[in-house]
Amino acid sequence: MWQRWVRGGLLAISAVLACFLAYLLVTNSAMVPTTAGVAPGSMDGADATISKFSFTQTKGDTVQWQVQAQEARLFEREKRAILHVVAVTLFGREGKDLTVSGDEGTLNTETKDFVLANRTEPLVIHTEGGYVIYTNHLAWTDETKEIRTQDPVRIVGHGLEVTGRGLLGHLDREEFEVLEDVHVDLAPAS
């Protein structure tokens, strides 16, 4: 008879433990948030977000270039900032040399290199010398003070229209070179 009582007691304890375990599973599963994987470098994983971002590169007392953006998302570990609605001014020997605005860009906060791009329309680069350069993508290398692209390029100004593929610009010498498939059209004299 005592065996029956022990079996009944163990069965009751097992039932109580099963109910308690079911209760824990139901309440904890409702409280555990679903973890969405954040890809490295994605916008949601930013260390900081800055509105009206401005970054100025100087050498001594001379401003070399300035990047302004409506918004920047900073990624400290990757040493980069992802920029939205960007305006860049590069300064040459005589002061302001060229300006360009783009939809988006990336700034390497360690090397001070940056990349600009537009989603639909070409970037429009205005040089102080009166030329306008159109391209889809533009990269600045701070160490060599060069702008570069491998995309199609169109340069207009002073009665010339130059088209081709690729651009290399040396800001310190104020020279721009179209790299491939170069075509030059002269505007008729008026």
Number of C-alpha atoms within 10 A of each C-alpha: 5 7 8 9 10 11 11 12 12 12 12 12 12 12 12 12 12 12 12 11 11 11 11 12 11 10 10 10 10 10 8 8 8 8 6 6 7 10 9 11 17 11 15 12 14 18 13 12 17 14 12 13 17 16 14 13 14 11 8 7 6 12 16 21 20 16 21 19 23 16 19 27 23 24 21 13 9 12 13 22 25 22 28 21 18 24 20 21 21 21 19 20 12 8 12 16 20 22 19 20 22 25 18 20 24 20 22 16 16 10 12 16 19 22 20 24 21 19 11 8 12 18 22 18 20 19 18 16 12 11 16 20 22 20 22 19 21 24 19 20 14 15 9 11 16 20 20 20 20 18 14 19 23 21 20 17 15 11 11 14 17 16 21 19 17 21 22 18 17 15 19 13 11 16 10 16 13 22 17 14 10 14 12 13 11 11 11 7 5 3
